[in-house]
Amino acid sequence: MAHTTEESLAGQTALVTGGSRGLGLLMADRLAARGCTVIIAARDADELAAAQKKLLHRRPDVAVHTSVCDVRDQEAVHAMFRAAHDACGGPDIVIANAGVIQVAPVEAIGAKEFRDAMDTMYMGAVHTCLEALPYLRESEQGGRLGVISSVGGLMGVPHLLPYAGAKAAAGVLAEGLHAEAAASGVSVTAVYPGLMRTGSHLQAEFGGVRSKEYGWFSAAAGAPLVSMNAQRAAERIVKGVVRRRTRLVLTPLARAADLAHGLAPAVTTRLNGVVARLLPQAPSGRPRLRRGAEVDPPKGAVSGRFQTWGSALNERAADAYNERES
C-alpha cells in the first residue's frame, strides 16, 4: 500500500462506510496516510477489529476508530454520526462505500435480491449522505462527500442486474447532491470504478450455476488487463474526493464503457446481449445464493486454468485487504 502522500489532512476526521475490507479499507488507509483521524464503519464487529489492527500496524501515529453500523438502518446511521462527532469532531470527509455483489442470471434470482442491493447500496448511501450533510456543512475546511458507484452503474451489466441498478441509483444521487450541496460549501464526488483486484470474489454472492458464475467473475476481477490495482484505485479516489472532483471514472475499460454507452446506447445494449449469451445459463429452479468463499471453483482443463490464472492476483489481495475469513 505504498504511495506518496500529497495533501495533508491533519486535524480532519474521515468516515468510510464499508471500511472493514476491500476498497473501503484501502481508502481508509489512504486517508490515514494524509493524517486524518479515521472511522471505519461496517456491520461485522470482528471484521472491523481486524481492519483496525491492519491500519494501526501501518499507521501507528494515526487514530483509527470503528463503528458497527448497518447503513440500511437510518437510525443506526444517525447514531453513528452523532457518536463520531462527539468522539472525534467532524467528520470533514465521508465516503459512502458499503455494498454487496450478487452474480447470477436474472432467472436465478427474484425481487428479494434487487431489494437487498437497493437497501444496501442506494438507501444505504441515501442514509449516509443525509446524515453526513449537517456535519459536513459545519466543517471549517468545507466538507467533502464521496459516493462509490461502479461501472455497473453506467449500464445494465448482464448477471449483475441488482448490483448495476443500485449503483446507477447511487451515481444519480451523488451527481444530484453535488448540484444541491455546492452552495453550502460541501463538495460531492460521484465515483465509478471498474473491476478492481480487492479479493471481492470471496464475499460476492453467486447464483445459477454457481461454480461457473464464480469462475468468470473471479477471473475477470483479477485479470491484469481488465481489472485495476486496488491500491492505485483507492489513491485516485481519495485524491479525487479531496480535490473536489465532480465525477471520477476509473479503469480504461470503465471509461470506454461510459463513452460507448453515452454515444451509442442502443449498440452498447445489443453488445451486452451478446455477452449475456456467452455467460452461463440459469438452471431450473432458484437455488439460494452462496458466498464466493463457499463455492467450488469451476472444473475442467480449460475453465479451471483460466479461473486460476485470472484470479491469482485477486487471491493475494483477499489476504491483504481483509476479504478472507480467519
Contacts in CASP RR format, 6 or more apart in sequence:
PFRMAT RR
TARGET T0000
AUTHOR 0000-0000-0000
METHOD contacts of the structure
MODEL  1
MAHTTEESLAGQTALVTGGSRGLGLLMADRLAARGCTVIIAARDADELAA
AQKKLLHRRPDVAVHTSVCDVRDQEAVHAMFRAAHDACGGPDIVIANAGV
IQVAPVEAIGAKEFRDAMDTMYMGAVHTCLEALPYLRESEQGGRLGVISS
VGGLMGVPHLLPYAGAKAAAGVLAEGLHAEAAASGVSVTAVYPGLMRTGS
HLQAEFGGVRSKEYGWFSAAAGAPLVSMNAQRAAERIVKGVVRRRTRLVL
TPLARAADLAHGLAPAVTTRLNGVVARLLPQAPSGRPRLRRGAEVDPPKG
AVSGRFQTWGSALNERAADAYNERES
1 26 0 8 1.000
1 29 0 8 1.000
1 58 0 8 1.000
1 231 0 8 1.000
1 320 0 8 1.000
2 231 0 8 1.000
3 30 0 8 1.000
3 33 0 8 1.000
3 231 0 8 1.000
3 235 0 8 1.000
5 33 0 8 1.000
5 34 0 8 1.000
6 34 0 8 1.000
6 239 0 8 1.000
7 34 0 8 1.000
7 239 0 8 1.000
7 242 0 8 1.000
7 243 0 8 1.000
8 34 0 8 1.000
8 35 0 8 1.000
9 31 0 8 1.000
9 34 0 8 1.000
9 35 0 8 1.000
9 36 0 8 1.000
9 92 0 8 1.000
9 93 0 8 1.000
9 242 0 8 1.000
10 34 0 8 1.000
10 35 0 8 1.000
10 36 0 8 1.000
11 35 0 8 1.000
11 36 0 8 1.000
11 37 0 8 1.000
12 35 0 8 1.000
12 36 0 8 1.000
12 37 0 8 1.000
12 90 0 8 1.000
12 92 0 8 1.000
12 93 0 8 1.000
12 139 0 8 1.000
12 141 0 8 1.000
13 36 0 8 1.000
13 37 0 8 1.000
13 38 0 8 1.000
13 39 0 8 1.000
13 84 0 8 1.000
13 88 0 8 1.000
13 89 0 8 1.000
13 90 0 8 1.000
13 91 0 8 1.000
13 92 0 8 1.000
13 93 0 8 1.000
14 28 0 8 1.000
14 31 0 8 1.000
14 36 0 8 1.000
14 37 0 8 1.000
14 38 0 8 1.000
14 39 0 8 1.000
14 91 0 8 1.000
14 92 0 8 1.000
14 93 0 8 1.000
14 94 0 8 1.000
14 95 0 8 1.000
15 38 0 8 1.000
15 39 0 8 1.000
15 40 0 8 1.000
15 41 0 8 1.000
15 67 0 8 1.000
15 80 0 8 1.000
15 81 0 8 1.000
15 84 0 8 1.000
15 91 0 8 1.000
15 93 0 8 1.000
15 94 0 8 1.000
15 95 0 8 1.000
15 132 0 8 1.000
16 24 0 8 1.000
16 27 0 8 1.000
16 28 0 8 1.000
16 31 0 8 1.000
16 38 0 8 1.000
16 39 0 8 1.000
16 40 0 8 1.000
16 41 0 8 1.000
16 94 0 8 1.000
16 95 0 8 1.000
16 97 0 8 1.000
17 41 0 8 1.000
17 42 0 8 1.000
17 69 0 8 1.000
17 71 0 8 1.000
17 94 0 8 1.000
17 95 0 8 1.000
17 96 0 8 1.000
17 97 0 8 1.000
17 98 0 8 1.000
17 124 0 8 1.000
17 128 0 8 1.000
18 24 0 8 1.000
18 40 0 8 1.000
18 41 0 8 1.000
18 42 0 8 1.000
18 71 0 8 1.000
18 97 0 8 1.000
18 98 0 8 1.000
18 99 0 8 1.000
19 25 0 8 1.000
19 27 0 8 1.000
19 28 0 8 1.000
19 40 0 8 1.000
19 41 0 8 1.000
19 42 0 8 1.000
19 48 0 8 1.000
19 51 0 8 1.000
19 97 0 8 1.000
19 98 0 8 1.000
20 40 0 8 1.000
20 42 0 8 1.000
20 44 0 8 1.000
20 47 0 8 1.000
20 48 0 8 1.000
20 50 0 8 1.000
20 51 0 8 1.000
20 322 0 8 1.000
21 42 0 8 1.000
21 47 0 8 1.000
21 51 0 8 1.000
21 198 0 8 1.000
21 203 0 8 1.000
21 321 0 8 1.000
21 322 0 8 1.000
21 323 0 8 1.000
22 198 0 8 1.000
22 199 0 8 1.000
22 200 0 8 1.000
22 230 0 8 1.000
22 317 0 8 1.000
22 321 0 8 1.000
22 322 0 8 1.000
22 323 0 8 1.000
23 97 0 8 1.000
23 148 0 8 1.000
23 193 0 8 1.000
23 196 0 8 1.000
23 198 0 8 1.000
23 230 0 8 1.000
23 233 0 8 1.000
23 234 0 8 1.000
23 237 0 8 1.000
23 321 0 8 1.000
24 40 0 8 1.000
24 95 0 8 1.000
24 97 0 8 1.000
24 234 0 8 1.000
25 40 0 8 1.000
25 51 0 8 1.000
25 54 0 8 1.000
25 55 0 8 1.000
25 321 0 8 1.000
25 322 0 8 1.000
26 198 0 8 1.000
26 230 0 8 1.000
26 231 0 8 1.000
26 233 0 8 1.000
26 234 0 8 1.000
26 321 0 8 1.000
27 95 0 8 1.000
27 97 0 8 1.000
27 234 0 8 1.000
27 237 0 8 1.000
27 238 0 8 1.000
28 38 0 8 1.000
28 40 0 8 1.000
28 51 0 8 1.000
28 55 0 8 1.000
28 64 0 8 1.000
29 55 0 8 1.000
29 58 0 8 1.000
29 59 0 8 1.000
29 234 0 8 1.000
30 234 0 8 1.000
30 235 0 8 1.000
30 237 0 8 1.000
30 238 0 8 1.000
31 38 0 8 1.000
31 93 0 8 1.000
31 238 0 8 1.000
32 38 0 8 1.000
32 55 0 8 1.000
32 58 0 8 1.000
32 59 0 8 1.000
32 62 0 8 1.000
32 64 0 8 1.000
33 59 0 8 1.000
34 238 0 8 1.000
34 242 0 8 1.000
35 62 0 8 1.000
36 62 0 8 1.000
36 93 0 8 1.000
37 62 0 8 1.000
37 63 0 8 1.000
37 64 0 8 1.000
37 65 0 8 1.000
37 88 0 8 1.000
38 55 0 8 1.000
38 62 0 8 1.000
38 63 0 8 1.000
38 64 0 8 1.000
38 65 0 8 1.000
39 64 0 8 1.000
39 65 0 8 1.000
39 66 0 8 1.000
39 67 0 8 1.000
39 84 0 8 1.000
39 88 0 8 1.000
39 91 0 8 1.000
40 48 0 8 1.000
40 51 0 8 1.000
40 52 0 8 1.000
40 55 0 8 1.000
40 64 0 8 1.000
40 65 0 8 1.000
40 66 0 8 1.000
40 67 0 8 1.000
41 48 0 8 1.000
41 66 0 8 1.000
41 67 0 8 1.000
41 68 0 8 1.000
41 69 0 8 1.000
41 71 0 8 1.000
41 80 0 8 1.000
41 98 0 8 1.000
42 48 0 8 1.000
42 51 0 8 1.000
42 68 0 8 1.000
42 69 0 8 1.000
42 98 0 8 1.000
43 68 0 8 1.000
43 69 0 8 1.000
43 70 0 8 1.000
44 68 0 8 1.000
45 66 0 8 1.000
45 68 0 8 1.000
47 322 0 8 1.000
48 66 0 8 1.000
48 67 0 8 1.000
48 68 0 8 1.000
49 66 0 8 1.000
50 322 0 8 1.000
50 326 0 8 1.000
51 66 0 8 1.000
51 322 0 8 1.000
52 64 0 8 1.000
52 65 0 8 1.000
52 66 0 8 1.000
54 322 0 8 1.000
55 62 0 8 1.000
55 64 0 8 1.000
56 62 0 8 1.000
56 64 0 8 1.000
63 88 0 8 1.000
65 84 0 8 1.000
65 87 0 8 1.000
65 88 0 8 1.000
67 80 0 8 1.000
67 83 0 8 1.000
67 84 0 8 1.000
69 76 0 8 1.000
69 77 0 8 1.000
69 79 0 8 1.000
69 80 0 8 1.000
70 76 0 8 1.000
71 77 0 8 1.000
71 96 0 8 1.000
71 98 0 8 1.000
71 120 0 8 1.000
71 123 0 8 1.000
71 124 0 8 1.000
71 125 0 8 1.000
71 127 0 8 1.000
71 128 0 8 1.000
72 119 0 8 1.000
72 120 0 8 1.000
72 123 0 8 1.000
72 124 0 8 1.000
72 127 0 8 1.000
73 127 0 8 1.000
74 127 0 8 1.000
74 130 0 8 1.000
74 131 0 8 1.000
77 124 0 8 1.000
77 127 0 8 1.000
77 128 0 8 1.000
77 131 0 8 1.000
78 131 0 8 1.000
80 131 0 8 1.000
81 91 0 8 1.000
81 131 0 8 1.000
81 132 0 8 1.000
81 135 0 8 1.000
84 90 0 8 1.000
84 91 0 8 1.000
85 91 0 8 1.000
85 135 0 8 1.000
90 135 0 8 1.000
90 138 0 8 1.000
90 139 0 8 1.000
91 132 0 8 1.000
91 135 0 8 1.000
91 136 0 8 1.000
91 139 0 8 1.000
92 136 0 8 1.000
92 139 0 8 1.000
92 140 0 8 1.000
92 141 0 8 1.000
92 142 0 8 1.000
92 143 0 8 1.000
92 144 0 8 1.000
93 143 0 8 1.000
93 144 0 8 1.000
93 145 0 8 1.000
93 241 0 8 1.000
93 242 0 8 1.000
94 128 0 8 1.000
94 129 0 8 1.000
94 132 0 8 1.000
94 135 0 8 1.000
94 136 0 8 1.000
94 144 0 8 1.000
94 145 0 8 1.000
94 146 0 8 1.000
95 145 0 8 1.000
95 146 0 8 1.000
95 147 0 8 1.000
95 148 0 8 1.000
95 237 0 8 1.000
95 241 0 8 1.000
96 124 0 8 1.000
96 125 0 8 1.000
96 128 0 8 1.000
96 129 0 8 1.000
96 132 0 8 1.000
96 145 0 8 1.000
96 146 0 8 1.000
96 147 0 8 1.000
96 148 0 8 1.000
96 170 0 8 1.000
97 148 0 8 1.000
98 120 0 8 1.000
98 121 0 8 1.000
98 124 0 8 1.000
98 125 0 8 1.000
98 128 0 8 1.000
99 120 0 8 1.000
99 121 0 8 1.000
100 116 0 8 1.000
100 117 0 8 1.000
100 120 0 8 1.000
100 121 0 8 1.000
100 163 0 8 1.000
100 204 0 8 1.000
100 205 0 8 1.000
101 160 0 8 1.000
101 163 0 8 1.000
101 200 0 8 1.000
101 203 0 8 1.000
101 204 0 8 1.000
101 205 0 8 1.000
102 109 0 8 1.000
102 113 0 8 1.000
102 116 0 8 1.000
102 117 0 8 1.000
102 160 0 8 1.000
102 162 0 8 1.000
102 163 0 8 1.000
102 204 0 8 1.000
102 205 0 8 1.000
102 206 0 8 1.000
102 207 0 8 1.000
102 289 0 8 1.000
103 159 0 8 1.000
103 160 0 8 1.000
103 163 0 8 1.000
103 204 0 8 1.000
103 205 0 8 1.000
103 206 0 8 1.000
103 207 0 8 1.000
103 213 0 8 1.000
103 214 0 8 1.000
103 217 0 8 1.000
104 113 0 8 1.000
104 159 0 8 1.000
104 205 0 8 1.000
104 206 0 8 1.000
104 207 0 8 1.000
104 208 0 8 1.000
104 213 0 8 1.000
104 282 0 8 1.000
104 289 0 8 1.000
105 158 0 8 1.000
105 159 0 8 1.000
105 207 0 8 1.000
105 208 0 8 1.000
105 276 0 8 1.000
105 279 0 8 1.000
105 280 0 8 1.000
105 281 0 8 1.000
105 282 0 8 1.000
106 161 0 8 1.000
106 282 0 8 1.000
107 282 0 8 1.000
107 286 0 8 1.000
108 207 0 8 1.000
108 208 0 8 1.000
108 282 0 8 1.000
108 283 0 8 1.000
108 285 0 8 1.000
108 286 0 8 1.000
108 287 0 8 1.000
109 161 0 8 1.000
109 162 0 8 1.000
109 207 0 8 1.000
109 286 0 8 1.000
109 289 0 8 1.000
110 286 0 8 1.000
113 162 0 8 1.000
113 289 0 8 1.000
114 161 0 8 1.000
114 162 0 8 1.000
114 165 0 8 1.000
116 162 0 8 1.000
117 162 0 8 1.000
117 163 0 8 1.000
117 165 0 8 1.000
117 166 0 8 1.000
118 162 0 8 1.000
118 165 0 8 1.000
118 166 0 8 1.000
118 169 0 8 1.000
120 166 0 8 1.000
121 163 0 8 1.000
121 166 0 8 1.000
121 167 0 8 1.000
121 169 0 8 1.000
121 170 0 8 1.000
122 166 0 8 1.000
122 169 0 8 1.000
122 170 0 8 1.000
122 173 0 8 1.000
125 147 0 8 1.000
125 170 0 8 1.000
125 173 0 8 1.000
125 174 0 8 1.000
126 173 0 8 1.000
129 145 0 8 1.000
129 147 0 8 1.000
129 173 0 8 1.000
129 177 0 8 1.000
129 188 0 8 1.000
132 145 0 8 1.000
133 145 0 8 1.000
133 181 0 8 1.000
133 184 0 8 1.000
133 186 0 8 1.000
136 142 0 8 1.000
136 143 0 8 1.000
136 144 0 8 1.000
136 145 0 8 1.000
136 181 0 8 1.000
136 186 0 8 1.000
137 143 0 8 1.000
137 184 0 8 1.000
137 185 0 8 1.000
137 186 0 8 1.000
139 186 0 8 1.000
142 185 0 8 1.000
142 186 0 8 1.000
142 187 0 8 1.000
143 185 0 8 1.000
143 186 0 8 1.000
143 187 0 8 1.000
144 186 0 8 1.000
144 187 0 8 1.000
144 189 0 8 1.000
144 241 0 8 1.000
144 242 0 8 1.000
144 244 0 8 1.000
145 174 0 8 1.000
145 177 0 8 1.000
145 181 0 8 1.000
145 186 0 8 1.000
145 187 0 8 1.000
145 188 0 8 1.000
145 189 0 8 1.000
145 241 0 8 1.000
146 174 0 8 1.000
146 188 0 8 1.000
146 189 0 8 1.000
146 190 0 8 1.000
146 191 0 8 1.000
146 241 0 8 1.000
147 170 0 8 1.000
147 171 0 8 1.000
147 173 0 8 1.000
147 174 0 8 1.000
147 177 0 8 1.000
147 188 0 8 1.000
147 189 0 8 1.000
147 190 0 8 1.000
147 191 0 8 1.000
148 170 0 8 1.000
148 191 0 8 1.000
148 193 0 8 1.000
148 237 0 8 1.000
149 167 0 8 1.000
149 168 0 8 1.000
149 170 0 8 1.000
149 171 0 8 1.000
149 174 0 8 1.000
149 190 0 8 1.000
149 191 0 8 1.000
149 192 0 8 1.000
150 163 0 8 1.000
150 164 0 8 1.000
150 167 0 8 1.000
150 192 0 8 1.000
150 193 0 8 1.000
150 194 0 8 1.000
151 157 0 8 1.000
151 192 0 8 1.000
151 193 0 8 1.000
151 194 0 8 1.000
151 195 0 8 1.000
151 249 0 8 1.000
151 251 0 8 1.000
151 253 0 8 1.000
151 254 0 8 1.000
151 257 0 8 1.000
151 258 0 8 1.000
152 160 0 8 1.000
152 163 0 8 1.000
152 164 0 8 1.000
152 165 0 8 1.000
152 167 0 8 1.000
152 168 0 8 1.000
152 192 0 8 1.000
152 194 0 8 1.000
153 164 0 8 1.000
153 165 0 8 1.000
153 167 0 8 1.000
153 168 0 8 1.000
153 170 0 8 1.000
153 171 0 8 1.000
153 192 0 8 1.000
154 168 0 8 1.000
154 192 0 8 1.000
154 249 0 8 1.000
154 254 0 8 1.000
154 257 0 8 1.000
154 258 0 8 1.000
154 261 0 8 1.000
155 164 0 8 1.000
155 257 0 8 1.000
155 261 0 8 1.000
155 268 0 8 1.000
155 269 0 8 1.000
155 272 0 8 1.000
156 164 0 8 1.000
156 165 0 8 1.000
156 168 0 8 1.000
156 269 0 8 1.000
156 272 0 8 1.000
157 163 0 8 1.000
157 164 0 8 1.000
157 272 0 8 1.000
158 272 0 8 1.000
158 273 0 8 1.000
158 275 0 8 1.000
158 276 0 8 1.000
158 279 0 8 1.000
159 213 0 8 1.000
159 276 0 8 1.000
159 279 0 8 1.000
171 190 0 8 1.000
171 192 0 8 1.000
174 188 0 8 1.000
174 189 0 8 1.000
174 190 0 8 1.000
174 191 0 8 1.000
175 188 0 8 1.000
175 190 0 8 1.000
175 246 0 8 1.000
175 247 0 8 1.000
176 188 0 8 1.000
177 188 0 8 1.000
178 187 0 8 1.000
178 188 0 8 1.000
178 189 0 8 1.000
178 190 0 8 1.000
178 246 0 8 1.000
181 187 0 8 1.000
181 188 0 8 1.000
187 241 0 8 1.000
187 244 0 8 1.000
188 246 0 8 1.000
189 240 0 8 1.000
189 241 0 8 1.000
189 244 0 8 1.000
189 245 0 8 1.000
189 246 0 8 1.000
189 247 0 8 1.000
189 248 0 8 1.000
190 246 0 8 1.000
190 247 0 8 1.000
190 248 0 8 1.000
191 237 0 8 1.000
191 241 0 8 1.000
191 248 0 8 1.000
191 250 0 8 1.000
192 247 0 8 1.000
192 248 0 8 1.000
192 249 0 8 1.000
192 250 0 8 1.000
192 254 0 8 1.000
192 258 0 8 1.000
193 228 0 8 1.000
193 233 0 8 1.000
193 237 0 8 1.000
193 250 0 8 1.000
193 251 0 8 1.000
193 254 0 8 1.000
194 227 0 8 1.000
194 228 0 8 1.000
194 250 0 8 1.000
194 251 0 8 1.000
194 253 0 8 1.000
194 254 0 8 1.000
195 220 0 8 1.000
195 221 0 8 1.000
195 222 0 8 1.000
195 226 0 8 1.000
195 227 0 8 1.000
195 228 0 8 1.000
195 251 0 8 1.000
195 253 0 8 1.000
196 221 0 8 1.000
196 227 0 8 1.000
196 228 0 8 1.000
196 229 0 8 1.000
196 230 0 8 1.000
196 233 0 8 1.000
196 250 0 8 1.000
196 251 0 8 1.000
197 221 0 8 1.000
197 222 0 8 1.000
197 227 0 8 1.000
197 228 0 8 1.000
197 229 0 8 1.000
197 230 0 8 1.000
197 313 0 8 1.000
197 314 0 8 1.000
197 317 0 8 1.000
198 221 0 8 1.000
198 230 0 8 1.000
198 314 0 8 1.000
198 317 0 8 1.000
198 318 0 8 1.000
198 321 0 8 1.000
198 323 0 8 1.000
199 221 0 8 1.000
199 314 0 8 1.000
199 315 0 8 1.000
199 317 0 8 1.000
199 318 0 8 1.000
199 321 0 8 1.000
199 323 0 8 1.000
199 324 0 8 1.000
200 221 0 8 1.000
200 314 0 8 1.000
200 323 0 8 1.000
201 214 0 8 1.000
201 217 0 8 1.000
201 218 0 8 1.000
201 221 0 8 1.000
201 292 0 8 1.000
201 311 0 8 1.000
201 314 0 8 1.000
201 318 0 8 1.000
202 291 0 8 1.000
202 292 0 8 1.000
202 293 0 8 1.000
202 318 0 8 1.000
202 323 0 8 1.000
202 324 0 8 1.000
203 291 0 8 1.000
203 292 0 8 1.000
203 293 0 8 1.000
203 323 0 8 1.000
204 217 0 8 1.000
204 291 0 8 1.000
204 292 0 8 1.000
205 289 0 8 1.000
205 290 0 8 1.000
205 291 0 8 1.000
205 292 0 8 1.000
206 213 0 8 1.000
206 214 0 8 1.000
206 217 0 8 1.000
206 289 0 8 1.000
206 290 0 8 1.000
206 291 0 8 1.000
206 292 0 8 1.000
206 295 0 8 1.000
207 213 0 8 1.000
207 287 0 8 1.000
207 288 0 8 1.000
207 289 0 8 1.000
207 290 0 8 1.000
208 280 0 8 1.000
208 282 0 8 1.000
208 283 0 8 1.000
208 287 0 8 1.000
209 280 0 8 1.000
209 281 0 8 1.000
209 282 0 8 1.000
209 283 0 8 1.000
210 287 0 8 1.000
210 290 0 8 1.000
210 295 0 8 1.000
210 296 0 8 1.000
211 295 0 8 1.000
211 296 0 8 1.000
211 297 0 8 1.000
211 298 0 8 1.000
211 299 0 8 1.000
212 280 0 8 1.000
212 298 0 8 1.000
212 303 0 8 1.000
213 279 0 8 1.000
213 280 0 8 1.000
214 292 0 8 1.000
214 295 0 8 1.000
214 297 0 8 1.000
214 298 0 8 1.000
214 307 0 8 1.000
215 297 0 8 1.000
215 298 0 8 1.000
215 303 0 8 1.000
215 304 0 8 1.000
215 306 0 8 1.000
215 307 0 8 1.000
215 311 0 8 1.000
216 279 0 8 1.000
216 280 0 8 1.000
216 307 0 8 1.000
218 292 0 8 1.000
218 297 0 8 1.000
218 307 0 8 1.000
218 310 0 8 1.000
218 311 0 8 1.000
218 314 0 8 1.000
219 306 0 8 1.000
219 307 0 8 1.000
219 309 0 8 1.000
219 310 0 8 1.000
219 311 0 8 1.000
220 226 0 8 1.000
220 227 0 8 1.000
220 310 0 8 1.000
221 227 0 8 1.000
221 311 0 8 1.000
221 314 0 8 1.000
222 310 0 8 1.000
222 311 0 8 1.000
222 312 0 8 1.000
222 313 0 8 1.000
222 314 0 8 1.000
223 309 0 8 1.000
223 310 0 8 1.000
224 313 0 8 1.000
226 253 0 8 1.000
227 251 0 8 1.000
227 313 0 8 1.000
227 314 0 8 1.000
228 250 0 8 1.000
228 251 0 8 1.000
230 317 0 8 1.000
230 321 0 8 1.000
233 250 0 8 1.000
233 251 0 8 1.000
236 248 0 8 1.000
236 250 0 8 1.000
237 248 0 8 1.000
237 250 0 8 1.000
240 248 0 8 1.000
249 255 0 8 1.000
249 258 0 8 1.000
257 268 0 8 1.000
260 267 0 8 1.000
260 268 0 8 1.000
261 268 0 8 1.000
262 268 0 8 1.000
293 324 0 8 1.000
293 325 0 8 1.000
297 304 0 8 1.000
297 307 0 8 1.000
297 308 0 8 1.000
298 304 0 8 1.000
298 307 0 8 1.000
317 323 0 8 1.000
318 324 0 8 1.000
END
